[in-house]
Protein backbone atom coordinates (compact mmCIF):
# COMPACT_ATOMS: atom_id res chain seq x y z
CA UNK A 1 0.00 0.00 0.00
CA UNK A 2 1.37 3.41 -0.88
CA UNK A 3 1.17 6.43 1.35
CA UNK A 4 -0.22 9.54 -0.36
CA UNK A 5 2.26 12.35 -0.76
CA UNK A 6 1.38 15.28 1.53
CA UNK A 7 -0.19 18.07 -0.52
CA UNK A 8 -0.85 15.79 -3.51
CA UNK A 9 -4.22 15.94 -5.21
CA UNK A 10 -6.15 12.77 -4.39
CA UNK A 11 -7.14 10.59 -7.33
CA UNK A 12 -10.90 10.76 -7.79
CA UNK A 13 -12.77 7.54 -7.22
CA UNK A 14 -14.17 6.30 -10.53
CA UNK A 15 -17.93 6.12 -10.84
CA UNK A 16 -19.36 2.62 -10.43
CA UNK A 17 -19.86 0.78 -13.68
CA UNK A 18 -23.32 0.12 -15.07
CA UNK A 19 -24.07 -3.57 -15.70
CA UNK A 20 -26.82 -5.99 -16.59
CA UNK A 21 -26.95 -9.75 -16.28
CA UNK A 22 -27.37 -11.40 -19.70
CA UNK A 23 -29.04 -14.81 -19.85
CA UNK A 24 -28.94 -17.01 -22.94
CA UNK A 25 -32.41 -18.26 -23.87
CA UNK A 26 -34.27 -20.35 -26.40
CA UNK A 27 -37.32 -18.08 -25.99
CA UNK A 28 -36.28 -14.69 -24.58
CA UNK A 29 -39.83 -13.35 -24.34
CA UNK A 30 -41.10 -16.35 -22.38
CA UNK A 31 -38.08 -16.04 -20.06
CA UNK A 32 -38.78 -12.31 -19.64
CA UNK A 33 -42.40 -13.08 -18.77
CA UNK A 34 -41.31 -15.66 -16.17
CA UNK A 35 -38.64 -13.49 -14.53
CA UNK A 36 -40.76 -10.32 -14.60
CA UNK A 37 -43.49 -12.22 -12.73
CA UNK A 38 -41.01 -14.04 -10.47
CA UNK A 39 -39.21 -10.87 -9.34
CA UNK A 40 -42.14 -8.44 -9.69
CA UNK A 41 -40.10 -6.65 -12.35
CA UNK A 42 -41.25 -4.86 -15.51
CA UNK A 43 -40.58 -6.07 -19.04
CA UNK A 44 -38.89 -3.25 -20.92
CA UNK A 45 -40.86 -1.52 -23.67
CA UNK A 46 -38.37 -0.85 -26.47
CA UNK A 47 -41.11 -0.27 -29.06
CA UNK A 48 -40.22 3.38 -29.71
CA UNK A 49 -36.61 2.39 -30.41
CA UNK A 50 -37.65 -0.57 -32.57
CA UNK A 51 -40.05 1.61 -34.58
CA UNK A 52 -37.37 4.30 -35.02
CA UNK A 53 -34.82 1.73 -36.23
CA UNK A 54 -37.39 0.21 -38.61
CA UNK A 55 -38.25 3.63 -40.07
CA UNK A 56 -34.56 4.38 -40.65
CA UNK A 57 -34.04 1.02 -42.36
CA UNK A 58 -31.48 0.12 -39.69
CA UNK A 59 -33.45 -2.90 -38.49
CA UNK A 60 -35.10 -5.48 -40.76
CA UNK A 61 -38.71 -6.40 -40.02
CA UNK A 62 -37.56 -10.03 -39.61
CA UNK A 63 -35.61 -8.94 -36.51
CA UNK A 64 -38.82 -7.89 -34.75
CA UNK A 65 -41.85 -9.54 -33.17
CA UNK A 66 -45.04 -8.32 -31.58
CA UNK A 67 -44.80 -8.63 -27.80
CA UNK A 68 -47.68 -7.55 -25.60
CA UNK A 69 -49.21 -5.67 -28.51
CA UNK A 70 -46.13 -3.64 -29.41
CA UNK A 71 -43.03 -3.94 -31.56
CA UNK A 72 -40.07 -5.64 -29.91
CA UNK A 73 -36.69 -7.06 -30.83
CA UNK A 74 -37.06 -10.70 -31.89
CA UNK A 75 -33.94 -12.00 -30.19
CA UNK A 76 -33.67 -10.03 -26.96
CA UNK A 77 -35.68 -8.42 -24.23
CA UNK A 78 -34.91 -7.24 -20.72
CA UNK A 79 -36.76 -6.94 -17.46
CA UNK A 80 -35.96 -4.23 -14.94
CA UNK A 81 -36.74 -3.26 -11.39
CA UNK A 82 -39.87 -1.07 -11.63
CA UNK A 83 -38.44 1.67 -9.39
CA UNK A 84 -35.16 2.02 -11.27
CA UNK A 85 -34.64 4.76 -13.85
CA UNK A 86 -34.90 4.07 -17.56
CA UNK A 87 -34.35 5.96 -20.79
CA UNK A 88 -37.82 7.01 -22.01
CA UNK A 89 -36.59 7.32 -25.61
CA UNK A 90 -35.44 3.70 -25.82
CA UNK A 91 -37.22 2.02 -22.91
CA UNK A 92 -33.85 0.69 -21.72
CA UNK A 93 -33.42 0.34 -17.99
CA UNK A 94 -30.59 2.16 -16.26
CA UNK A 95 -30.52 0.06 -13.10
CA UNK A 96 -31.10 -3.54 -12.07
CA UNK A 97 -31.82 -5.56 -15.22
CA UNK A 98 -31.85 -9.05 -16.67
CA UNK A 99 -31.45 -9.25 -20.44
CA UNK A 100 -32.54 -12.42 -22.23
CA UNK A 101 -30.93 -13.10 -25.59
CA UNK A 102 -31.81 -15.85 -28.05
CA UNK A 103 -29.09 -18.41 -28.70
CA UNK A 104 -29.30 -21.45 -30.98
CA UNK A 105 -27.88 -24.01 -28.54
CA UNK A 106 -29.75 -25.52 -25.61
CA UNK A 107 -28.55 -25.32 -22.02
CA UNK A 108 -26.51 -28.44 -21.29
CA UNK A 109 -24.61 -27.93 -18.03
CA UNK A 110 -25.02 -26.29 -14.63
CA UNK A 111 -24.93 -22.50 -14.56
CA UNK A 112 -21.63 -20.93 -13.53
CA UNK A 113 -23.57 -17.88 -12.32
CA UNK A 114 -27.00 -17.83 -10.73
CA UNK A 115 -29.45 -15.57 -8.92
CA UNK A 116 -30.25 -15.87 -5.25
CA UNK A 117 -33.83 -14.73 -4.68
CA UNK A 118 -34.24 -13.68 -1.04
CA UNK A 119 -37.69 -14.13 0.45
CA UNK A 120 -36.90 -15.36 3.97
CA UNK A 121 -37.65 -18.73 5.54
CA UNK A 122 -41.18 -17.70 6.54
CA UNK A 123 -42.17 -17.03 2.89
CA UNK A 124 -40.07 -19.69 1.14
CA UNK A 125 -42.79 -22.36 0.76
CA UNK A 126 -45.39 -19.91 -0.52
CA UNK A 127 -42.92 -18.32 -2.96
CA UNK A 128 -41.78 -21.74 -4.18
CA UNK A 129 -45.41 -22.65 -4.91
CA UNK A 130 -45.94 -19.33 -6.71
CA UNK A 131 -42.79 -19.81 -8.80
CA UNK A 132 -43.77 -23.39 -9.63
CA UNK A 133 -47.15 -22.08 -10.85
CA UNK A 134 -45.19 -19.72 -13.14
CA UNK A 135 -43.22 -22.64 -14.61
CA UNK A 136 -40.23 -23.12 -12.29
CA UNK A 137 -39.42 -26.41 -10.60
CA UNK A 138 -37.72 -27.37 -7.37
CA UNK A 139 -34.46 -29.19 -8.10
CA UNK A 140 -33.62 -29.98 -4.50
CA UNK A 141 -33.90 -28.74 -0.95
CA UNK A 142 -30.58 -27.70 0.58
CA UNK A 143 -30.04 -27.98 4.32
CA UNK A 144 -26.45 -27.15 5.27
CA UNK A 145 -24.72 -25.61 8.29
CA UNK A 146 -24.56 -22.36 6.28
CA UNK A 147 -28.34 -22.29 5.89
CA UNK A 148 -31.39 -23.67 4.16
CA UNK A 149 -32.73 -22.84 0.71
CA UNK A 150 -34.31 -24.34 -2.35
CA UNK A 151 -32.37 -24.90 -5.54
CA UNK A 152 -34.87 -24.20 -8.31
CA UNK A 153 -34.82 -24.04 -12.09
CA UNK A 154 -36.64 -21.57 -14.32
CA UNK A 155 -38.70 -22.80 -17.33
CA UNK A 156 -35.54 -23.23 -19.45
CA UNK A 157 -33.60 -25.03 -16.70
CA UNK A 158 -31.46 -22.14 -15.41
CA UNK A 159 -30.75 -22.73 -11.73
CA UNK A 160 -31.48 -20.17 -9.04
CA UNK A 161 -31.69 -20.31 -5.27
CA UNK A 162 -34.74 -19.37 -3.27
CA UNK A 163 -33.53 -18.27 0.14
MDTraj code that builds the backbone (N, CA, C; nanometers):
import mdtraj as md
import numpy as np

residues = "UNK UNK UNK UNK UNK UNK UNK UNK UNK UNK UNK UNK UNK UNK UNK UNK UNK UNK UNK UNK UNK UNK UNK UNK UNK UNK UNK UNK UNK UNK UNK UNK UNK UNK UNK UNK UNK UNK UNK UNK UNK UNK UNK UNK UNK UNK UNK UNK UNK UNK UNK UNK UNK UNK UNK UNK UNK UNK UNK UNK UNK UNK UNK UNK UNK UNK UNK UNK UNK UNK UNK UNK UNK UNK UNK UNK UNK UNK UNK UNK UNK UNK UNK UNK UNK UNK UNK UNK UNK UNK UNK UNK UNK UNK UNK UNK UNK UNK UNK UNK UNK UNK UNK UNK UNK UNK UNK UNK UNK UNK UNK UNK UNK UNK UNK UNK UNK UNK UNK UNK UNK UNK UNK UNK UNK UNK UNK UNK UNK UNK UNK UNK UNK UNK UNK UNK UNK UNK UNK UNK UNK UNK UNK UNK UNK UNK UNK UNK UNK UNK UNK UNK UNK UNK UNK UNK UNK UNK UNK UNK UNK UNK UNK".split()
xyz = np.array([
    [0.0847, -0.1163, 0.0000],
    [0.0000, 0.0000, 0.0000],
    [0.0899, 0.1234, 0.0000],
    [0.0561, 0.2201, -0.0820],
    [0.1370, 0.3411, -0.0883],
    [0.0753, 0.4492, -0.0020],
    [0.1609, 0.5312, 0.0536],
    [0.1170, 0.6433, 0.1350],
    [0.1063, 0.7659, 0.0457],
    [-0.0090, 0.8361, 0.0489],
    [-0.0222, 0.9544, -0.0361],
    [0.0819, 1.0598, 0.0022],
    [0.1308, 1.1265, -0.0978],
    [0.2262, 1.2347, -0.0759],
    [0.1523, 1.3534, -0.0167],
    [0.2056, 1.4107, 0.0946],
    [0.1380, 1.5279, 0.1527],
    [0.1261, 1.6395, 0.0486],
    [0.0065, 1.6981, 0.0407],
    [-0.0186, 1.8071, -0.0524],
    [-0.0560, 1.7603, -0.1922],
    [-0.0497, 1.6303, -0.2178],
    [-0.0849, 1.5791, -0.3506],
    [-0.2359, 1.5791, -0.3674],
    [-0.2795, 1.5980, -0.4899],
    [-0.4217, 1.5941, -0.5209],
    [-0.4673, 1.4479, -0.5212],
    [-0.5697, 1.4161, -0.4424],
    [-0.6147, 1.2769, -0.4394],
    [-0.6752, 1.2375, -0.5747],
    [-0.6555, 1.1129, -0.6100],
    [-0.7136, 1.0594, -0.7328],
    [-0.8624, 1.0400, -0.7099],
    [-0.9451, 1.0937, -0.7997],
    [-1.0901, 1.0762, -0.7793],
    [-1.1293, 0.9297, -0.7934],
    [-1.2258, 0.8905, -0.7138],
    [-1.2769, 0.7542, -0.7216],
    [-1.3628, 0.7432, -0.8470],
    [-1.3356, 0.6448, -0.9319],
    [-1.4169, 0.6303, -1.0527],
    [-1.5618, 0.5978, -1.0180],
    [-1.6518, 0.6421, -1.1025],
    [-1.7935, 0.6119, -1.0837],
    [-1.8143, 0.4616, -1.1001],
    [-1.9073, 0.4043, -1.0251],
    [-1.9364, 0.2615, -1.0426],
    [-1.9809, 0.2339, -1.1860],
    [-1.9498, 0.1160, -1.2323],
    [-1.9857, 0.0779, -1.3681],
    [-2.1297, 0.0279, -1.3744],
    [-2.1969, 0.0614, -1.4827],
    [-2.3323, 0.0122, -1.5072],
    [-2.3211, -0.1300, -1.5613],
    [-2.4118, -0.2191, -1.5235],
    [-2.4072, -0.3566, -1.5697],
    [-2.5485, -0.4102, -1.5839],
    [-2.5596, -0.5217, -1.6529],
    [-2.6820, -0.5995, -1.6589],
    [-2.6390, -0.7451, -1.6633],
    [-2.7235, -0.8336, -1.6187],
    [-2.6950, -0.9754, -1.6279],
    [-2.7628, -1.0261, -1.7545],
    [-2.6848, -1.0879, -1.8433],
    [-2.7368, -1.1398, -1.9697],
    [-2.7535, -1.2907, -1.9567],
    [-2.8706, -1.3385, -1.9959],
    [-2.9037, -1.4808, -1.9852],
    [-2.9345, -1.5329, -2.1249],
    [-2.8638, -1.6363, -2.1671],
    [-2.8941, -1.7009, -2.2944],
    [-3.0288, -1.7712, -2.2823],
    [-3.1067, -1.7685, -2.3923],
    [-3.2410, -1.8258, -2.3872],
    [-3.2826, -1.8812, -2.5220],
    [-3.3647, -1.9835, -2.5177],
    [-3.4273, -2.0346, -2.6398],
    [-3.5445, -1.9444, -2.6778],
    [-3.6176, -1.8964, -2.5783],
    [-3.7322, -1.8077, -2.5994],
    [-3.7198, -1.6886, -2.5041],
    [-3.6525, -1.5814, -2.5491],
    [-3.6282, -1.4688, -2.4579],
    [-3.7555, -1.4054, -2.4028],
    [-3.8611, -1.4004, -2.4814],
    [-3.9832, -1.3349, -2.4343],
    [-4.0537, -1.4177, -2.3272],
    [-4.0525, -1.5498, -2.3423],
    [-4.1098, -1.6355, -2.2375],
    [-4.0270, -1.6246, -2.1097],
    [-3.8944, -1.6196, -2.1232],
    [-3.8080, -1.6039, -2.0062],
    [-3.8333, -1.4679, -1.9396],
    [-3.8491, -1.3638, -2.0201],
    [-3.8778, -1.2310, -1.9642],
    [-4.0101, -1.2332, -1.8885],
    [-4.1107, -1.2990, -1.9454],
    [-4.2398, -1.3084, -1.8769],
    [-4.2243, -1.3797, -1.7427],
    [-4.1502, -1.4919, -1.7424],
    [-4.1311, -1.5659, -1.6173],
    [-4.0596, -1.4796, -1.5139],
    [-3.9446, -1.4217, -1.5512],
    [-3.8645, -1.3488, -1.4533],
    [-3.9299, -1.2178, -1.4108],
    [-4.0030, -1.1532, -1.5005],
    [-4.0763, -1.0323, -1.4598],
    [-4.1784, -1.0689, -1.3520],
    [-4.2510, -1.1781, -1.3728],
    [-4.3487, -1.2224, -1.2727],
    [-4.2795, -1.2719, -1.1461],
    [-4.1708, -1.3476, -1.1625],
    [-4.1013, -1.4042, -1.0467],
    [-4.0464, -1.2954, -0.9546],
    [-3.9869, -1.1920, -1.0127],
    [-3.9212, -1.0871, -0.9341],
    [-4.0083, -0.9633, -0.9132],
    [-4.1271, -0.9629, -0.9707],
    [-4.2139, -0.8443, -0.9690],
    [-4.1440, -0.7285, -1.0407],
    [-4.0786, -0.7625, -1.1515],
    [-4.0095, -0.6650, -1.2354],
    [-4.1006, -0.6254, -1.3514],
    [-4.0518, -0.5360, -1.4351],
    [-4.1246, -0.4859, -1.5507],
    [-4.0493, -0.5244, -1.6773],
    [-4.1202, -0.5811, -1.7740],
    [-4.0576, -0.6072, -1.9038],
    [-4.0369, -0.4728, -1.9732],
    [-3.9181, -0.4525, -2.0270],
    [-3.8891, -0.3250, -2.0925],
    [-3.9712, -0.3093, -2.2199],
    [-4.0133, -0.1872, -2.2450],
    [-4.0857, -0.1517, -2.3670],
    [-3.9893, -0.0752, -2.4566],
    [-3.9303, -0.1465, -2.5526],
    [-3.8371, -0.0845, -2.6471],
    [-3.9051, -0.0494, -2.7787],
    [-4.0381, -0.0446, -2.7805],
    [-4.1113, -0.0270, -2.9062],
    [-4.0770, 0.1034, -2.9772],
    [-4.0569, 0.2115, -2.9052],
    [-4.0217, 0.3385, -2.9711],
    [-3.8871, 0.3260, -3.0419],
    [-3.7916, 0.2606, -2.9792],
    [-3.6610, 0.2392, -3.0412],
    [-3.6735, 0.1466, -3.1617],
    [-3.7467, 0.0380, -3.1466],
    [-3.7653, -0.0567, -3.2570],
    [-3.8305, 0.0137, -3.3754],
    [-3.9357, 0.0899, -3.3501],
    [-4.0049, 0.1612, -3.4584],
    [-3.9125, 0.2630, -3.5250],
    [-3.8322, 0.3321, -3.4455],
    [-3.7375, 0.4304, -3.5019],
    [-3.6347, 0.3593, -3.5905],
    [-3.5807, 0.2479, -3.5437],
    [-3.4824, 0.1733, -3.6227],
    [-3.5446, 0.1167, -3.7503],
    [-3.6690, 0.0702, -3.7417],
    [-3.7386, 0.0209, -3.8611],
    [-3.7576, 0.1329, -3.9630],
    [-3.7996, 0.2511, -3.9150],
    [-3.8249, 0.3632, -4.0065],
    [-3.6973, 0.4130, -4.0737],
    [-3.5849, 0.3962, -4.0072],
    [-3.4563, 0.4376, -4.0651],
    [-3.3960, 0.3298, -4.1554],
    [-3.4579, 0.2133, -4.1584],
    [-3.4036, 0.1021, -4.2359],
    [-3.2837, 0.0371, -4.1696],
    [-3.2624, 0.0658, -4.0415],
    [-3.1478, 0.0121, -3.9688],
    [-3.1779, -0.1223, -3.9039],
    [-3.3040, -0.1642, -3.9087],
    [-3.3448, -0.2902, -3.8488],
    [-3.4435, -0.3570, -3.9442],
    [-3.4146, -0.4801, -3.9864],
    [-3.5099, -0.5483, -4.0755],
    [-3.6337, -0.5942, -3.9981],
    [-3.7461, -0.5970, -4.0641],
    [-3.8707, -0.6404, -4.0021],
    [-3.8556, -0.7805, -3.9435],
    [-3.7760, -0.8651, -4.0082],
    [-3.7559, -1.0029, -3.9605],
    [-3.6896, -1.0069, -3.8233],
    [-3.6280, -0.8991, -3.7807],
    [-3.5608, -0.8936, -3.6508],
    [-3.6546, -0.8459, -3.5404],
    [-3.7851, -0.8371, -3.5725],
    [-3.8823, -0.7885, -3.4750],
    [-3.9948, -0.8896, -3.4566],
    [-4.0646, -0.8761, -3.3461],
    [-4.1854, -0.9536, -3.3166],
    [-4.2837, -0.8597, -3.2485],
    [-4.4073, -0.9049, -3.2388],
    [-4.5037, -0.8318, -3.1575],
    [-4.5023, -0.8960, -3.0198],
    [-4.4844, -0.8155, -2.9180],
    [-4.4798, -0.8626, -2.7801],
    [-4.5691, -0.7721, -2.6980],
    [-4.6718, -0.8321, -2.6397],
    [-4.7683, -0.7552, -2.5603],
    [-4.8286, -0.6400, -2.6406],
    [-4.8545, -0.6657, -2.7675],
    [-4.9211, -0.5671, -2.8513],
    [-4.8342, -0.4547, -2.9034],
    [-4.7026, -0.4696, -2.8926],
    [-4.6133, -0.3637, -2.9411],
    [-4.4911, -0.4260, -3.0071],
    [-4.4226, -0.3461, -3.0873],
    [-4.3026, -0.3939, -3.1560],
    [-4.1912, -0.4192, -3.0555],
    [-4.1182, -0.5280, -3.0794],
    [-4.0066, -0.5641, -2.9909],
    [-3.8980, -0.6299, -3.0746],
    [-3.7778, -0.6335, -3.0186],
    [-3.6695, -0.7062, -3.0829],
    [-3.7028, -0.8560, -3.0761],
    [-3.6769, -0.9274, -3.1836],
    [-3.7060, -1.0705, -3.1895],
    [-3.6169, -1.1505, -3.0947],
    [-3.4912, -1.1141, -3.0848],
    [-3.3939, -1.2001, -3.0185],
    [-3.3474, -1.1515, -2.8823],
    [-3.4053, -1.0449, -2.8303],
    [-3.3668, -1.0028, -2.6957],
    [-3.4731, -0.9157, -2.6327],
    [-3.4789, -0.9256, -2.5027],
    [-3.5684, -0.8422, -2.4231],
    [-3.5167, -0.8432, -2.2793],
    [-3.5380, -0.7338, -2.2108],
    [-3.4909, -0.7235, -2.0723],
    [-3.6077, -0.6977, -1.9784],
    [-3.5849, -0.7312, -1.8531],
    [-3.6758, -0.6935, -1.7457],
    [-3.5958, -0.6088, -1.6482],
    [-3.6646, -0.5144, -1.5845],
    [-3.5960, -0.4229, -1.4939],
    [-3.6779, -0.4031, -1.3679],
    [-3.6080, -0.3605, -1.2645],
    [-3.6744, -0.3259, -1.1392],
    [-3.7661, -0.2068, -1.1681],
    [-3.8925, -0.2125, -1.1269],
    [-3.9875, -0.1070, -1.1631],
    [-3.9565, 0.0302, -1.1042],
    [-3.8763, 0.0374, -0.9993],
    [-3.8443, 0.1667, -0.9386],
    [-3.7147, 0.2271, -0.9920],
    [-3.6422, 0.1517, -1.0737],
    [-3.5156, 0.2019, -1.1266],
    [-3.5396, 0.2932, -1.2468],
    [-3.4474, 0.3852, -1.2704],
    [-3.4642, 0.4759, -1.3849],
    [-3.4494, 0.4005, -1.5172],
    [-3.5045, 0.4622, -1.6218],
    [-3.4899, 0.4073, -1.7561],
    [-3.4908, 0.5225, -1.8556],
    [-3.4396, 0.4969, -1.9732],
    [-3.4349, 0.5962, -2.0795],
    [-3.5697, 0.5949, -2.1509],
    [-3.6494, 0.7023, -2.1399],
    [-3.7822, 0.7015, -2.2011],
    [-3.7791, 0.6970, -2.3546],
    [-3.6679, 0.7353, -2.4153],
    [-3.6590, 0.7322, -2.5615],
    [-3.6365, 0.5915, -2.6146],
    [-3.5725, 0.5059, -2.5356],
    [-3.5437, 0.3699, -2.5815],
    [-3.6142, 0.2628, -2.4989],
    [-3.6614, 0.2995, -2.3810],
    [-3.7221, 0.2018, -2.2913],
    [-3.6201, 0.1187, -2.2156],
    [-3.4931, 0.1468, -2.2332],
    [-3.3854, 0.0692, -2.1725],
    [-3.3654, 0.1084, -2.0271],
    [-3.3638, 0.0093, -1.9401],
    [-3.3420, 0.0341, -1.7986],
    [-3.2009, 0.0816, -1.7703],
    [-3.1884, 0.1602, -1.6658],
    [-3.0591, 0.2160, -1.6257],
    [-3.0192, 0.1676, -1.4867],
    [-3.0804, 0.0600, -1.4426],
    [-3.0519, 0.0062, -1.3098],
    [-3.0465, -0.1445, -1.3151],
    [-3.1122, -0.2075, -1.2183],
    [-3.1104, -0.3537, -1.2067],
    [-3.1897, -0.4159, -1.3224],
    [-3.1189, -0.4986, -1.4035],
    [-3.1823, -0.5564, -1.5223],
    [-3.1335, -0.6979, -1.5480],
    [-3.2205, -0.7756, -1.6102],
    [-3.1853, -0.9054, -1.6665],
    [-3.2195, -0.8970, -1.8146],
    [-3.1239, -0.9271, -1.9001],
    [-3.1450, -0.9255, -2.0445],
    [-3.1422, -1.0691, -2.0947],
    [-3.2453, -1.1081, -2.1672],
    [-3.2541, -1.2424, -2.2232],
    [-3.2272, -1.2334, -2.3717],
    [-3.1287, -1.3120, -2.4175],
    [-3.0927, -1.3101, -2.5593],
    [-3.1053, -1.4505, -2.6172],
    [-3.1632, -1.4563, -2.7380],
    [-3.1815, -1.5849, -2.8049],
    [-3.0465, -1.6401, -2.8485],
    [-3.0270, -1.7685, -2.8221],
    [-2.9092, -1.8414, -2.8702],
    [-2.9576, -1.9718, -2.9330],
    [-2.8832, -2.0244, -3.0292],
    [-2.9295, -2.1453, -3.0977],
    [-2.9119, -2.2743, -3.0171],
    [-2.8149, -2.2763, -2.9268],
    [-2.7881, -2.4008, -2.8544],
    [-2.8684, -2.4067, -2.7248],
    [-2.9014, -2.5290, -2.6854],
    [-2.9752, -2.5520, -2.5612],
    [-2.8790, -2.5501, -2.4423],
    [-2.9334, -2.5245, -2.3246],
    [-2.8547, -2.5316, -2.2018],
    [-2.8200, -2.6776, -2.1770],
    [-2.6927, -2.7051, -2.1468],
    [-2.6512, -2.8442, -2.1293],
    [-2.5824, -2.8728, -1.9965],
    [-2.5321, -2.7708, -1.9288],
    [-2.4609, -2.7929, -1.8029],
    [-2.5094, -2.6945, -1.6971],
    [-2.4671, -2.7169, -1.5754],
    [-2.5017, -2.6289, -1.4633],
    [-2.4526, -2.4871, -1.4892],
    [-2.5328, -2.3910, -1.4454],
    [-2.4929, -2.2504, -1.4563],
    [-2.3644, -2.2252, -1.3779],
    [-2.2802, -2.1381, -1.4287],
    [-2.1630, -2.0930, -1.3532],
    [-2.1971, -1.9691, -1.2716],
    [-2.3099, -1.9077, -1.2994],
    [-2.3570, -1.7875, -1.2321],
    [-2.5064, -1.8060, -1.2118],
    [-2.5571, -1.7684, -1.0949],
    [-2.7005, -1.7827, -1.0727],
    [-2.7509, -1.6716, -0.9820],
    [-2.8815, -1.6548, -0.9804],
    [-2.9447, -1.5573, -0.8925],
    [-2.9816, -1.6240, -0.7605],
    [-2.9693, -1.5497, -0.6539],
    [-3.0253, -1.5872, -0.5246],
    [-3.1442, -1.4945, -0.5030],
    [-3.2620, -1.5509, -0.4911],
    [-3.3828, -1.4726, -0.4678],
    [-3.4138, -1.4829, -0.3191],
    [-3.4082, -1.3702, -0.2495],
    [-3.4237, -1.3675, -0.1042],
    [-3.5684, -1.3365, -0.0663],
    [-3.6320, -1.4330, -0.0012],
    [-3.7695, -1.4125, 0.0451],
    [-3.7827, -1.4369, 0.1951],
    [-3.6852, -1.5040, 0.2544],
    [-3.6895, -1.5360, 0.3968],
    [-3.7550, -1.6700, 0.4203],
    [-3.7140, -1.7374, 0.5274],
    [-3.7654, -1.8730, 0.5544],
    [-3.9169, -1.8774, 0.5742],
    [-3.9742, -1.7701, 0.6268],
    [-4.1182, -1.7702, 0.6538],
    [-4.2015, -1.7631, 0.5257],
    [-4.1436, -1.7151, 0.4165],
    [-4.2166, -1.7027, 0.2886],
    [-4.1699, -1.8031, 0.1842],
    [-4.0686, -1.8817, 0.2153],
    [-4.0073, -1.9686, 0.1140],
    [-4.1068, -2.0663, 0.0515],
    [-4.1858, -2.1353, 0.1299],
    [-4.2787, -2.2356, 0.0762],
    [-4.3828, -2.1707, -0.0148],
    [-4.4377, -2.0600, 0.0295],
    [-4.5386, -1.9910, -0.0524],
    [-4.4780, -1.9383, -0.1821],
    [-4.3575, -1.8830, -0.1745],
    [-4.2921, -1.8321, -0.2957],
    [-4.2545, -1.9457, -0.3901],
    [-4.2107, -2.0589, -0.3347],
    [-4.1784, -2.1740, -0.4185],
    [-4.3032, -2.2191, -0.4937],
    [-4.4156, -2.2254, -0.4257],
    [-4.5408, -2.2651, -0.4908],
    [-4.5791, -2.1645, -0.5994],
    [-4.5627, -2.0365, -0.5723],
    [-4.5936, -1.9327, -0.6714],
    [-4.5032, -1.9462, -0.7929],
    [-4.3739, -1.9670, -0.7700],
    [-4.2788, -1.9810, -0.8801],
    [-4.3049, -2.1092, -0.9598],
    [-4.3427, -2.2161, -0.8913],
    [-4.3775, -2.3392, -0.9630],
    [-4.4999, -2.3166, -1.0516],
    [-4.5968, -2.2396, -1.0044],
    [-4.7155, -2.2083, -1.0852],
    [-4.6783, -2.1262, -1.2088],
    [-4.5670, -2.0514, -1.1999],
    [-4.5191, -1.9723, -1.3135],
    [-4.4359, -2.0551, -1.4112],
    [-4.3985, -2.1777, -1.3721],
    [-4.3215, -2.2637, -1.4613],
    [-4.1875, -2.3093, -1.4089],
    [-4.1493, -2.2672, -1.2886],
    [-4.0232, -2.3124, -1.2290],
    [-4.0432, -2.4508, -1.1685],
    [-3.9330, -2.5135, -1.1307],
    [-3.9415, -2.6411, -1.0598],
    [-3.8364, -2.6435, -0.9496],
    [-3.8673, -2.7170, -0.8450],
    [-3.7718, -2.7371, -0.7370],
    [-3.6771, -2.8480, -0.7806],
    [-3.5474, -2.8195, -0.7769],
    [-3.4458, -2.9193, -0.8103],
    [-3.4121, -3.0000, -0.6860],
    [-3.3870, -2.9287, -0.5753],
    [-3.3616, -2.9982, -0.4495],
    [-3.3681, -2.8983, -0.3347],
    [-3.3907, -2.9527, -0.2177],
    [-3.3899, -2.8740, -0.0952],
    [-3.2513, -2.8852, -0.0351],
    [-3.1938, -2.7726, 0.0019],
    [-3.0583, -2.7701, 0.0581],
    [-3.0699, -2.7373, 0.2067],
    [-3.0056, -2.8196, 0.2880],
    [-3.0036, -2.7985, 0.4318],
    [-2.8594, -2.8194, 0.4762],
    [-2.7870, -2.7105, 0.4920],
    [-2.6450, -2.7151, 0.5267],
    [-2.6198, -2.6310, 0.6503],
    [-2.5038, -2.6464, 0.7131],
    [-2.4724, -2.5611, 0.8289],
    [-2.4796, -2.4120, 0.7948],
    [-2.4517, -2.3772, 0.6687],
    [-2.4559, -2.2359, 0.6284],
    [-2.5982, -2.1843, 0.6100],
    [-2.6957, -2.2730, 0.6041],
    [-2.8338, -2.2294, 0.5890],
    [-2.9182, -2.3272, 0.5114],
    [-3.0428, -2.2868, 0.4905],
    [-3.1388, -2.3674, 0.4160],
    [-3.1932, -2.2848, 0.3011],
    [-3.2132, -2.3498, 0.1868],
    [-3.2725, -2.2844, 0.0713],
    [-3.3200, -2.3905, -0.0257],
    [-3.3881, -2.3457, -0.1281],
    [-3.4305, -2.4343, -0.2347],
    [-3.3499, -2.4027, -0.3592],
    [-3.2969, -2.5049, -0.4221],
    [-3.2371, -2.4899, -0.5539],
    [-3.3508, -2.5127, -0.6520],
    [-3.3770, -2.4126, -0.7354],
    [-3.4869, -2.4199, -0.8307],
    [-3.4329, -2.4002, -0.9713],
    [-3.5167, -2.4270, -1.0695],
    [-3.4816, -2.4042, -1.2094],
    [-3.5964, -2.3290, -1.2757],
    [-3.5615, -2.2314, -1.3593],
    [-3.6637, -2.1571, -1.4320],
    [-3.7166, -2.2443, -1.5468],
    [-3.8116, -2.1962, -1.6274],
    [-3.8700, -2.2804, -1.7327],
    [-3.7695, -2.3347, -1.8360],
    [-3.6544, -2.2711, -1.8517],
    [-3.5539, -2.3226, -1.9448],
    [-3.4413, -2.3984, -1.8745],
    [-3.4563, -2.4224, -1.7434],
    [-3.3604, -2.5028, -1.6696],
    [-3.2480, -2.4267, -1.6044],
    [-3.2497, -2.2943, -1.6077],
    [-3.1461, -2.2141, -1.5405],
    [-3.1674, -2.2191, -1.3904],
    [-3.0637, -2.2586, -1.3179],
    [-3.0748, -2.2732, -1.1730],
    [-3.0754, -2.1371, -1.1039],
    [-3.1504, -2.1316, -0.9947],
    [-3.1481, -2.0170, -0.9041],
    [-3.1811, -2.0672, -0.7657],
    [-3.1427, -1.9922, -0.6645],
    [-3.1693, -2.0311, -0.5266],
    [-3.2797, -1.9453, -0.4693],
    [-3.3691, -2.0074, -0.3981],
    [-3.4745, -1.9373, -0.3270],
    [-3.4389, -1.9442, -0.1804],
    [-3.4003, -1.8315, -0.1238],
    [-3.3529, -1.8269, 0.0141],
    [-3.4491, -1.7550, 0.1033],
])
top = md.Topology()
chain = top.add_chain()
for i, resn in enumerate(residues, 1):
    res = top.add_residue(resn, chain, resSeq=i)
    for name in ("N", "CA", "C"):
        top.add_atom(name, md.element.get_by_symbol(name[0]), res)
traj = md.Trajectory(xyz[None], top)
